[in-house]
Amino acid sequence: MSMRSTLLAMTLALLSACAVQPTRSSQTTAAMQGDAARPAQAAGWVRSELYFGVGADDGVADRPQDAPIGQAQWRAFLDKEVTPRFPDGLTVFDAYGQWMFRGAPAPNRLKTKVLVILHQDTPQHRADIEAIRLAWKQATGHQSVLWARIPVEVSF
């Protein structure tokens, strides 16, 4: 056996001795834990995402977009329509959106607010989400507010 082969064999033997086998505790999945106010994992919850157009359309539209929705108007809408229905909390992301109208040669693009609410999947909460969508359309004249619902596991 050559010197190079001997060194390679010794290096491999030393490295294999250093390898650590995973322990049972590192292979287990952490359980969702609660706190004193909500002591258990919350089952039956969903993540509702609502997409609100707030910027002026940039593209070809069937109708002209009203003026962009300002920060003050958005905050007033949250205070009046969203927070009373979901006082425990919510998250808002600034985003950019685009979509293609049927038959249009190019997409429309505009600034967007994404409202994320984690809530129990109950008839009342679904009605609250629908009321928020309707209030936005009435307040702005927009045709739609996209709603996506995703089942989630939550823990507080």
Buried (B, 14 or more C-beta within 10 A) or exposed (E): EEEEEEEEEEEEEEEEEEEEEEEEEEEEEEEEEEEEEEEEBBEEBBBBBBBBBBBBBBBEEEEEBEEEBEEEBBEEBBEEBBEEBBEEEBEBEEEEBEBEEEEEEEEBBBBBBBBBBBBEBEEEBBEBBEEBBEBBBEBBEBEEBBBEEEEBEBEB
